[in-house]
């Protein structure tokens, strides 16, 4: 028996991220996701404290990370995926726990449960791999008001840390060499905060209804200029609309700040590694291989234009590839029109040439018939009195205050965008899907 457990553990950790997702039991659904985008600190953060003394050498050192996530549904049985996809050495997690957050890094008493991995409390994740925990029992009765806290003790030096840069959620860290504080209910050992997620890419819930909608995009889907800890990115608002309507659909977000559809990369002086893998390269991992996916909503392309100088034709070619690949797996796709960016002072985002390309792409989304549905985000965010620009009411920074950057909508803009999605159409597309991943 012990030999079988050991062999199962070895097989589990050696799976690549896409292969691991393909082996999920059919009763599981993604309750929360965050696209692994690279190694810390490559990426774009919002509201991030200076972590140079907390993560010296850009790595964890015998310390505990308490990551806070909001699931998209209630449930009582969860599995947690740890990721070392962008690491260069194995990372050992000596202990891991999951419980309910009460406030800050404090946990609701009696809810913190140890995680196991093929029956073992400790797990070593090789570089380039992920690992999925065994089911753990934590009762979530209201997904809109309760958050899970996943606590990870990194044994020794982690090396490069796989992360998701912009979480718009406060998580908590001990200091380096503070040791294992995963069982702690109180927050006294967690003096430091972060607005990023480290080593965590998915939480699965065991439930009967596994119909999932993936919000696939860049910083505008990731929530740039949404409210920190407000859960008001447009996918969050969409989930609340679906829940209020009585729908069984559940939304997960697979978005990366700076992300592009194509492999064109940034113009000279830009940070291509900060953008994460382009949509055409991460499609399998983040969409196709997620369990129960029926519909994907695609909002990408403005970074190809404004950050990489791509042509409209290049972006459309990327769309066609994505459409072909998701359709081949029986998944429907909704095209979201690109929101305006005129007036942006960095890159090529604010130029008339970029706006002309954006309009050509939006015409394709609306009229080509290639997408199964359309969410016209441009129509609800563009200022009719100043074409090409965001409405002034949507062009402020809800994350850290102050004016906007003319590229990212604020909280009010995200509410309008989520409201532009036709729920009846979304339900119809999900119902027509012939097969689930």
C-alpha positions in Angstrom: 0.0 0.0 0.0 2.8 2.4 0.9 4.5 1.7 -2.4 1.3 2.5 -4.3 1.0 5.8 -2.4 4.5 6.8 -3.2 4.2 5.9 -6.8 1.0 7.9 -7.1 2.7 10.9 -5.5 5.6 10.7 -8.0 3.2 10.5 -11.0 1.2 13.4 -9.7 4.0 15.9 -9.3 5.6 15.0 -12.6 2.6 16.1 -14.6 2.9 19.2 -16.7 0.2 21.9 -15.9 -1.9 21.0 -19.0 -1.6 17.2 -18.4 -2.5 17.6 -14.8 -5.7 19.5 -15.6 -6.7 16.9 -18.1 -6.7 14.3 -15.3 -9.2 16.1 -13.1 -12.1 14.0 -11.9 -15.3 14.9 -13.7 -17.0 15.9 -10.4 -14.5 18.7 -9.9 -14.9 22.2 -11.2 -12.6 25.2 -11.1 -13.8 27.4 -8.2 -11.0 29.9 -8.5 -8.1 30.4 -10.9 -5.1 32.7 -11.4 -3.0 32.4 -14.5 0.6 31.7 -13.6 2.5 34.3 -15.6 6.2 34.1 -14.8 8.7 34.4 -12.0 8.5 37.2 -9.5 9.1 40.1 -9.9 8.4 40.1 -13.7 4.9 41.5 -14.1 2.7 44.5 -13.3 1.4 45.0 -9.8 -1.0 47.5 -8.3 -0.9 48.5 -4.6 2.1 46.3 -3.9 4.2 47.1 -0.9 8.0 47.0 -1.2 8.9 43.3 -0.6 12.6 43.6 -0.9 13.2 42.8 2.7 10.4 40.3 2.9 11.4 38.2 -0.1 15.2 38.9 -0.2 16.8 37.8 -3.4 13.2 37.6 -4.9 12.6 34.2 -3.2 10.9 32.8 -0.2 13.2 31.5 2.6 11.7 29.2 5.3 8.6 31.3 5.5 4.8 31.0 5.3 2.5 32.6 2.7 -1.2 32.9 3.4 -2.9 33.4 0.1 -6.5 34.7 0.2 -8.9 33.7 -2.7 -12.6 34.0 -3.3 -14.3 30.9 -4.7 -17.1 31.3 -7.3 -19.5 28.9 -5.5 -20.3 27.3 -2.1 -18.9 23.9 -1.4 -17.4 21.7 1.3 -14.7 19.7 -0.5 -11.8 21.4 -2.2 -8.5 20.7 -4.0 -5.7 23.1 -4.3 -3.2 23.3 -7.2 0.3 24.5 -6.3 2.5 25.7 -9.2 6.3 25.9 -9.8 5.9 26.4 -13.5 8.4 29.2 -13.7 10.8 27.9 -11.1 14.3 26.7 -11.9 14.6 24.3 -8.9 12.3 22.0 -6.9 10.2 23.8 -4.2 9.3 21.9 -1.1 6.2 22.8 0.8 6.6 21.3 4.2 3.1 22.0 5.2 0.0 23.5 3.6 -3.4 24.4 5.1 -6.8 25.7 3.8 -9.4 27.5 6.0 -11.8 30.3 6.0 -10.6 33.9 6.4 -12.3 35.9 9.2 -10.4 39.2 8.9 -6.9 40.1 7.7 -4.7 37.0 8.1 -7.0 35.8 10.9 -8.9 32.6 10.3 -12.3 31.5 11.4 -11.7 29.2 14.4 -12.1 25.5 13.6 -11.9 25.9 9.9 -8.2 25.5 9.1 -7.4 22.1 7.7 -4.1 20.5 6.7 -3.7 19.7 3.0 -2.2 16.4 1.8 -0.8 15.3 -1.5 -1.3 11.6 -2.3 -1.6 11.1 1.5 1.5 13.1 2.4 1.7 16.4 4.3 4.9 17.5 2.6 5.3 17.8 -1.2 8.1 18.8 -3.5 7.1 20.3 -6.8 9.7 20.0 -9.6 10.6 23.0 -11.7 8.0 23.5 -14.5 5.3 21.4 -12.8 2.2 21.7 -10.7 0.7 19.5 -8.0 -2.9 19.0 -6.9 -3.8 18.3 -3.3 -6.1 15.6 -2.1 -9.7 16.8 -1.2 -9.9 18.8 2.0 -13.1 19.6 3.9 -13.8 23.3 4.5 -17.4 24.4 4.5 -18.2 27.5 2.4 -21.8 28.4 2.6 -21.8 31.9 0.9 -19.2 32.4 -1.9 -20.0 36.1 -2.1 -19.0 36.8 1.5 -16.5 34.1 2.4 -12.9 33.7 1.3 -10.5 30.8 1.5 -7.1 31.2 3.1 -4.4 28.8 1.6 -1.3 28.8 3.8 1.9 27.5 2.4 5.2 26.9 4.3 8.2 27.0 1.9 11.0 24.9 3.3 14.5 26.3 2.7 15.0 28.7 -0.3 12.4 28.5 -3.0 14.4 29.9 -5.9 12.3 31.9 -8.5 8.7 32.2 -7.4 5.9 31.5 -9.8 3.3 34.1 -9.3 0.3 36.1 -10.5 1.3 39.7 -10.2 -1.9 41.6 -9.7 -4.5 39.9 -7.4 -6.4 43.0 -6.2 -6.7 41.0 -3.1 -4.6 41.4 0.1 -2.7 38.3 1.1 -0.2 37.8 3.9 3.4 36.8 4.5 5.6 36.0 7.4 9.2 37.3 7.5 12.0 35.2 6.0 13.2 32.4 8.3 10.1 32.7 10.4 9.3 29.0 9.9 6.0 27.2 9.6 2.9 29.1 10.6 0.4 27.3 8.4 -1.7 26.0 11.4 -1.9 29.5 13.0 -5.4 30.9 13.4 -4.3 34.3 14.5 -2.4 36.7 12.3 0.4 37.7 14.7 3.1 35.8 12.6 1.9 37.5 9.4 3.0 41.2 9.5 3.5 41.7 5.8 1.0 42.0 3.0 1.1 41.5 -0.8 -1.4 42.1 -3.6 0.0 39.2 -5.6 -0.6 35.4 -5.5 2.4 33.1 -5.2 2.7 29.4 -6.0 -1.1 29.1 -6.3 -3.0 28.7 -9.6 -6.3 26.9 -9.0 -8.8 25.8 -6.4 -11.2 23.1 -7.4 -14.6 22.3 -5.7 -16.4 19.1 -5.9 -19.9 19.7 -7.1 -22.5 18.3 -9.5 -22.9 21.3 -11.8 -19.5 21.8 -13.5 -20.5 24.4 -16.2 -17.8 26.9 -16.3 -17.3 30.3 -18.2 -13.7 31.4 -18.6 -13.0 35.2 -18.7 -9.8 35.1 -20.8 -7.9 38.4 -21.2 -5.4 41.0 -20.2 -5.2 43.6 -17.5 -8.7 44.9 -18.2 -10.0 41.4 -17.3 -7.5 41.0 -14.5 -9.0 44.0 -12.8 -6.6 46.9 -13.2 -8.2 49.9 -11.5 -10.8 47.8 -9.8 -11.2 48.1 -6.0 -8.6 46.2 -4.0 -10.5 43.6 -2.0 -13.7 44.8 -3.6 -14.1 41.8 -6.0 -15.4 44.1 -8.7 -13.5 43.1 -11.8 -16.0 42.6 -14.6 -15.8 38.7 -14.3 -16.7 39.1 -10.5 -19.7 41.3 -11.4 -20.7 38.8 -14.1 -20.7 36.0 -11.5 -22.9 38.0 -9.2 -25.4 38.6 -12.0 -25.4 34.9 -12.8 -25.9 33.9 -9.2 -28.7 36.4 -8.7 -30.4 35.1 -11.8 -30.4 31.5 -10.5 -27.9 30.3 -13.1 -25.7 27.2 -12.6 -22.9 28.8 -14.6 -19.7 29.7 -12.7 -17.0 32.2 -13.9 -13.3 31.9 -13.5 -10.7 34.5 -14.5 -7.7 33.6 -16.6 -6.2 37.0 -17.3 -2.7 38.6 -17.1 -1.8 42.2 -17.1 0.0 43.2 -20.3 -1.0 40.0 -22.0 -1.1 39.7 -25.8 -3.0 37.5 -28.2 0.0 37.1 -30.5 3.7 36.4 -30.0 4.8 39.8 -31.3 6.2 41.0 -27.9 6.8 44.5 -26.7 8.4 47.2 -28.8 12.1 48.0 -27.8 12.3 49.2 -24.2 9.2 47.2 -23.1 9.1 44.2 -20.8 7.9 41.2 -22.8 8.4 38.7 -19.9 6.1 40.9 -17.8 3.2 40.2 -20.1 3.2 36.4 -19.5 2.7 33.8 -22.2 0.6 35.1 -25.1 -3.0 33.9 -25.3 -2.3 31.5 -28.2 0.3 29.8 -26.0 -1.6 29.6 -22.7 -5.0 28.7 -24.3 -4.7 25.0 -23.5 -3.6 25.4 -19.9 -5.9 28.2 -19.0 -9.0 27.4 -21.0 -9.2 24.1 -22.9 -7.8 21.9 -20.1 -9.9 23.5 -17.3 -12.6 21.1 -16.2 -16.2 21.7 -17.3 -15.5 24.7 -19.6 -18.5 25.5 -21.8 -17.9 29.1 -22.8 -14.9 31.4 -23.0 -15.3 35.2 -23.2 -12.2 36.7 -25.0 -11.1 40.3 -24.3 -7.6 40.7 -25.7 -5.7 42.6 -28.4 -5.2 46.1 -27.2 -1.7 45.3 -25.9 -0.7 43.8 -29.2 -1.6 47.1 -30.8 -0.5 49.6 -28.2 2.4 47.6 -26.7 3.7 45.6 -29.7 2.6 47.6 -32.7 0.8 44.7 -34.3 -1.6 45.1 -37.2 -5.3 44.5 -36.9 -4.8 41.5 -39.3 -2.3 39.9 -36.9 -4.6 40.2 -34.0 -7.5 38.8 -36.1 -5.3 35.9 -37.2 -4.7 35.1 -33.5 -8.5 35.3 -32.9 -9.1 32.8 -35.7 -6.6 30.4 -34.2 -8.2 30.6 -30.8 -11.7 30.2 -32.2 -10.7 27.2 -34.2 -9.0 25.5 -31.2 -11.9 26.0 -28.7 -14.5 25.0 -31.2 -12.6 21.8 -31.8 -13.2 21.0 -28.2 -16.9 21.8 -28.2 -16.4 25.1 -26.4 -18.3 28.2 -27.4 -16.6 31.6 -27.6 -17.9 35.2 -27.0 -15.9 38.0 -28.5 -15.7 41.1 -26.4 -15.0 44.4 -28.3 -11.8 46.3 -27.3 -12.4 49.3 -25.1 -11.0 52.6 -26.1 -7.5 53.9 -25.2 -7.1 57.3 -26.8 -5.2 59.7 -24.6 -3.0 57.0 -23.1 0.5 58.5 -22.7 2.6 55.4 -22.8 3.4 53.1 -25.7 1.3 53.3 -28.8 -2.0 53.0 -27.0 -3.1 56.6 -27.4 -2.4 57.1 -31.1 -5.0 57.6 -33.9 -3.4 54.6 -35.7 -4.0 52.3 -32.8 -7.6 53.5 -32.5 -8.2 52.8 -36.2 -6.8 49.3 -35.8 -9.0 48.8 -32.7 -12.1 49.8 -34.7 -11.2 47.3 -37.5 -10.8 44.5 -34.9 -14.1 45.5 -33.3 -15.8 45.4 -36.7 -14.5 41.8 -37.1 -15.8 40.8 -33.7 -19.2 42.2 -34.3 -19.8 41.2 -38.0 -17.6 38.3 -39.0 -19.8 35.6 -37.6 -16.7 33.8 -36.3 -17.6 34.2 -32.7 -20.6 32.5 -31.2 -21.7 35.7 -29.4 -20.6 39.3 -28.8 -20.1 41.4 -25.6 -19.9 45.0 -26.8 -17.7 46.4 -24.1 -16.6 49.3 -26.4 -20.2 50.5 -26.9 -20.7 50.9 -23.1 -17.4 52.4 -22.2 -16.6 54.8 -25.1 -17.4 58.5 -24.8 -19.8 59.4 -27.7 -18.8 63.0 -27.3 -15.1 62.1 -27.6 -14.8 59.0 -29.8 -11.9 56.8 -29.0 -11.8 57.8 -25.4 -13.2 56.2 -22.3 -16.2 58.0 -20.7 -14.9 60.4 -18.1 -16.9 58.7 -15.4 -14.9 55.4 -16.1 -11.5 57.0 -16.4 -10.3 57.2 -12.8 -8.3 54.8 -10.6 -10.4 52.9 -8.2 -7.5 50.8 -7.0 -5.2 53.4 -5.4 -7.0 56.6 -6.1 -6.3 59.5 -8.4 -6.9 60.0 -12.1 -7.1 57.2 -14.6 -4.6 56.4 -17.4 -7.2 56.5 -20.3 -6.7 52.8 -20.9 -8.1 50.9 -17.9 -11.8 51.4 -16.9 -12.5 51.8 -13.2 -15.0 50.1 -11.0 -17.9 51.9 -12.6 -16.6 50.8 -16.0 -16.4 47.2 -15.0 -20.0 47.3 -13.7 -21.1 48.6 -17.1 -19.1 46.0 -19.0 -20.5 43.1 -17.0 -23.9 44.5 -17.5 -23.4 44.4 -21.3 -23.1 40.6 -21.3 -26.3 39.0 -22.4 -27.0 36.3 -19.7 -29.7 34.6 -21.8 -27.2 34.3 -24.7 -24.6 32.9 -22.3 -26.9 30.3 -20.9 -27.9 29.3 -24.4 -24.3 28.9 -25.6 -23.5 26.8 -22.5 -26.5 24.6 -23.1 -25.6 24.0 -26.7 -22.1 22.8 -26.0 -21.9 19.2 -27.1 -19.1 18.1 -24.8 -17.2 19.2 -21.7 -13.5 19.1 -21.2 
